Amino acid sequence: MSGHLNLSLLNVDECCAENWNFRKVISPFSRMYLVKSGEGSIVHNHKKYELQAGKLYMVPGFTLCNYSSPSFLEHYYIHFIPQILGETAWLDALDFEYEVIATEEDIRMMKRIAELNPGRKLQNVDPRKYCKDNLLPQTETLDSALSFVSYLETQGMLLQLFSRFIKTDGQNADIKKFTPNKKISNAVDFIHQHLGRPIQVNELADSCHFSNDYFSRLFLKIMGTRPIDYINRKRIESAQLQLITSNDPIEKIALESGIDNFSYFNRMFKKYSCATPGEYRKLHQLV
């Protein structure tokens, strides 16, 4: 495994949310929560998680979910964007738990990240009203204001918290022992680097010196999805991020995501996002 994972920190703080009730939320970033007290629930990936004090929760980016709390929920939150340099297949192929018991060290790290990054508090707890304009540039500006030591400390703790959610199937395996097929890893990297142009499955298979059928079966075995589905999902994730972080016309975003047929783009977007591009942009922009 030679990929490098960086977690871009967007928001972090401790808060006590009241009447937390939001439906059909999709964010282009991932979330972590440490519940201190109160009650609530999160529904995503076809499962309902009853939020309990002393537990950590993660909601991956680009996931349709519902949030609710009948009274109040005292918690820490962290919003972040995983960015991978080098081989990306190993991260996409991992399985995650989305609920784990928090250790004393987890609690300490949550508090410490908030202490090191006081300027990243959300101004509104409603996910439909987050200001997402220039999302990554804002993050880079805040990162540059940190001392190098504080930045490294923040990154180290974020990675430790993130690793808590990686499934090991009850074995003593760890992330270092995960070694995906090198050719499939290269194919996945190629997909990420060339989303803006047409990508054919036979092109990927040829690059691996495999037949189309063998490549597709091996890709499905390792990545858990067919090559064309993976390509389409990554194109739509790219479009989701652009819809929120820019004011570019939807037609331009469709082209930049690698889909030149606008009708097909709309169908694919609704399939993966449960909303049209226009509905998605309206829902996630400032009200």
C-alpha positions in Angstrom: 0.0 0.0 0.0 1.6 3.3 -1.1 -1.3 5.8 -0.9 -1.2 8.7 1.4 -4.4 9.8 3.2 -5.0 13.3 4.3 -8.1 14.4 6.2 -9.0 18.0 5.5 -10.7 19.4 8.6 -13.7 21.6 7.9 -15.5 22.1 11.2 -15.1 21.0 14.8 -16.7 22.1 18.0 -18.7 21.0 21.1 -22.4 21.9 21.0 -25.8 21.1 22.5 -28.3 20.9 19.7 -32.0 21.2 20.5 -34.8 19.8 18.3 -32.4 18.3 15.8 -34.6 17.2 13.0 -33.3 17.2 9.4 -34.3 14.9 6.6 -32.7 13.9 3.3 -29.3 15.4 4.0 -26.4 14.7 1.7 -23.0 16.3 2.3 -19.9 16.2 0.2 -17.9 15.7 3.4 -17.8 13.1 6.1 -18.8 13.6 9.8 -17.8 12.2 13.1 -19.8 12.6 16.3 -18.9 12.0 20.0 -22.2 11.9 22.0 -21.9 13.3 25.6 -25.6 13.3 26.7 -29.1 13.5 25.4 -30.9 11.4 22.8 -31.2 11.2 19.0 -30.8 9.1 16.0 -29.2 9.0 12.5 -30.4 6.9 9.6 -28.1 6.2 6.7 -27.0 3.2 4.6 -30.5 1.6 5.4 -29.8 1.5 9.1 -30.9 3.5 12.1 -28.4 4.4 14.7 -29.7 5.3 18.2 -27.2 7.9 19.5 -25.9 7.0 22.9 -23.6 8.8 25.3 -20.0 7.5 25.2 -20.1 6.4 21.6 -18.5 7.6 18.4 -20.4 7.8 15.1 -19.3 8.4 11.5 -21.4 9.4 8.5 -19.5 9.1 5.2 -19.7 11.8 2.6 -22.3 11.6 -0.2 -24.6 9.5 2.0 -28.3 10.2 2.2 -29.3 10.4 5.8 -31.9 11.7 8.3 -31.1 13.3 11.7 -33.4 13.6 14.7 -33.4 14.4 18.4 -36.7 14.9 20.3 -35.1 17.0 23.0 -31.4 17.9 23.0 -28.1 16.3 22.0 -24.8 17.3 23.6 -22.0 16.3 21.4 -18.7 17.0 19.7 -18.7 17.1 15.9 -16.0 16.9 13.3 -16.6 17.5 9.5 -13.8 16.5 7.2 -13.0 15.5 3.6 -10.7 12.5 2.9 -8.1 13.3 0.3 -6.0 10.5 -1.1 -2.6 10.9 -2.8 -1.3 7.9 -4.7 -3.2 4.6 -4.7 -6.9 5.1 -3.8 -8.2 1.6 -4.2 -7.3 0.5 -0.7 -9.5 3.2 0.9 -12.5 2.5 -1.3 -12.3 -1.2 -0.7 -12.3 -1.0 3.1 -15.4 -1.7 5.2 -16.3 0.6 8.0 -18.3 0.4 11.2 -20.3 3.5 11.8 -20.8 3.2 15.6 -18.0 2.4 18.1 -17.6 2.7 21.9 -15.4 5.8 22.6 -12.3 5.2 24.7 -10.8 7.8 27.1 -8.2 8.5 24.4 -10.9 9.1 21.8 -12.6 11.7 24.1 -9.3 13.4 24.8 -8.5 13.7 21.1 -11.9 15.1 20.2 -11.4 17.8 22.9 -7.9 18.5 21.8 -8.8 18.9 18.1 -11.5 21.4 19.1 -9.0 23.3 21.3 -6.4 23.5 18.5 -9.0 24.7 15.9 -11.3 27.2 17.6 -12.2 29.0 14.4 -14.0 26.1 12.8 -17.3 26.3 14.7 -20.5 26.0 12.7 -22.6 29.2 12.7 -25.8 27.2 12.2 -26.4 23.6 13.2 -28.9 23.1 10.3 -27.0 21.1 7.6 -29.3 22.7 5.0 -27.9 26.1 5.9 -24.2 25.5 6.1 -22.2 27.9 4.0 -20.3 25.7 1.6 -19.1 28.3 -0.9 -15.4 27.9 -1.5 -15.3 25.0 0.9 -11.7 23.8 0.4 -10.1 27.3 0.1 -11.6 28.2 3.4 -10.2 25.1 5.0 -6.7 25.8 3.5 -6.8 29.4 4.9 -7.6 28.0 8.4 -4.9 25.4 8.0 -2.3 28.0 7.1 -3.1 29.9 10.3 -2.1 26.9 12.4 1.4 26.4 13.5 3.1 23.4 11.8 3.2 21.5 15.0 -0.6 22.1 15.6 -1.4 21.0 12.1 0.6 17.8 12.5 -1.1 17.1 15.8 -4.5 17.7 14.4 -3.8 15.4 11.4 -2.5 12.7 13.6 -5.5 12.7 15.9 -8.0 12.8 13.0 -6.3 9.8 11.4 -6.5 7.9 14.7 -10.1 8.7 15.1 -10.8 7.8 11.5 -9.0 4.4 11.9 -11.4 3.5 14.8 -14.2 2.9 12.3 -12.3 0.5 10.0 -13.6 -3.1 10.2 -11.1 -5.8 11.0 -13.6 -8.7 11.0 -12.6 -9.6 14.6 -9.1 -10.5 13.5 -5.8 -8.9 14.5 -5.4 -7.5 11.0 -4.6 -3.9 10.5 -4.6 -1.5 7.6 -0.9 -2.3 6.8 -1.9 -5.8 5.9 -4.5 -4.7 3.3 -2.9 -5.2 -0.1 -5.3 -4.7 -3.0 -4.3 -6.0 -6.5 -1.8 -3.5 -7.9 -3.3 -3.4 -11.4 -6.8 -2.7 -10.0 -5.3 0.0 -7.8 -3.7 1.6 -10.8 -7.1 1.4 -12.7 -8.9 3.1 -9.8 -6.2 5.8 -9.7 -6.7 6.3 -13.5 -10.4 6.7 -13.0 -9.9 9.4 -10.3 -7.4 11.3 -12.5 -9.5 11.2 -15.7 -13.1 11.7 -14.6 -13.5 14.6 -16.9 -13.1 12.6 -20.0 -14.8 9.4 -21.4 -13.5 6.2 -19.7 -14.3 2.8 -21.2 -14.1 -0.4 -19.3 -12.1 -2.1 -22.2 -9.6 0.8 -21.9 -9.1 -0.1 -18.2 -8.9 -3.8 -18.9 -6.4 -3.3 -21.7 -4.2 -1.2 -19.3 -4.1 -4.2 -16.9 -3.6 -6.7 -19.8 -6.8 -8.5 -18.8 -9.8 -9.5 -20.8 -12.9 -7.3 -20.2 -14.7 -10.1 -18.4 -11.8 -11.0 -16.1 -11.1 -7.3 -15.3 -14.8 -6.7 -14.4 -15.0 -9.8 -12.2 -11.8 -8.9 -10.4 -12.8 -5.3 -10.0 -16.1 -6.4 -8.5 -14.4 -8.8 -6.1 -11.9 -6.2 -4.8 -14.0 -3.0 -5.0 -17.4 -4.4 -4.3 -19.0 -2.8 -7.4 -18.8 -3.0 -11.1 -16.3 -0.7 -13.0 -19.1 1.3 -14.7 -21.0 1.8 -11.5 -17.8 2.9 -9.7 -17.1 5.4 -12.5 -20.6 6.8 -12.5 -20.7 7.1 -8.7 -17.4 9.0 -8.7 -18.6 11.3 -11.4 -21.7 12.1 -9.5 -19.8 12.7 -6.3 -17.6 15.2 -8.2 -20.7 16.9 -9.5 -22.2 17.1 -6.0 -19.2 18.8 -4.7 -19.1 21.3 -7.6 -22.8 22.1 -7.2 -22.2 23.1 -3.6 -18.9 24.8 -3.9 -19.4 26.8 -7.1 -22.0 28.8 -9.0 -21.1 27.1 -12.3 -24.1 26.2 -14.6 -25.2 22.6 -14.2 -24.5 21.9 -17.8 -20.8 22.9 -17.3 -20.6 20.7 -14.2 -22.0 17.8 -16.1 -19.3 18.2 -18.8 -16.5 18.6 -16.2 -17.7 15.4 -14.4 -17.2 13.5 -17.7 -20.9 13.2 -18.8 -21.6 15.1 -22.0 -25.2 13.8 -22.4 -27.2 16.2 -20.1 -30.3 13.9 -20.0 -28.1 11.0 -19.0 -26.3 13.1 -16.4 -29.7 14.1 -14.8 -30.8 10.4 -14.7 -27.5 9.3 -13.1 -27.5 12.2 -10.6 -31.1 11.4 -9.5 -30.2 7.7 -9.2 -27.3 8.3 -6.8 -28.5 11.4 -5.1 -32.3 10.9 -4.9 -32.7 14.5 -6.3 -32.2 16.3 -9.5 -29.0 18.5 -9.8 -31.1 21.6 -9.4 -33.0 20.3 -6.3 -29.7 19.2 -4.8 -28.1 22.6 -5.2 -31.1 24.4 -3.9 -31.3 22.1 -0.8 -27.7 22.6 0.1 -27.2 26.3 -0.5 -27.9 29.0 2.0 -31.6 29.6 2.6 
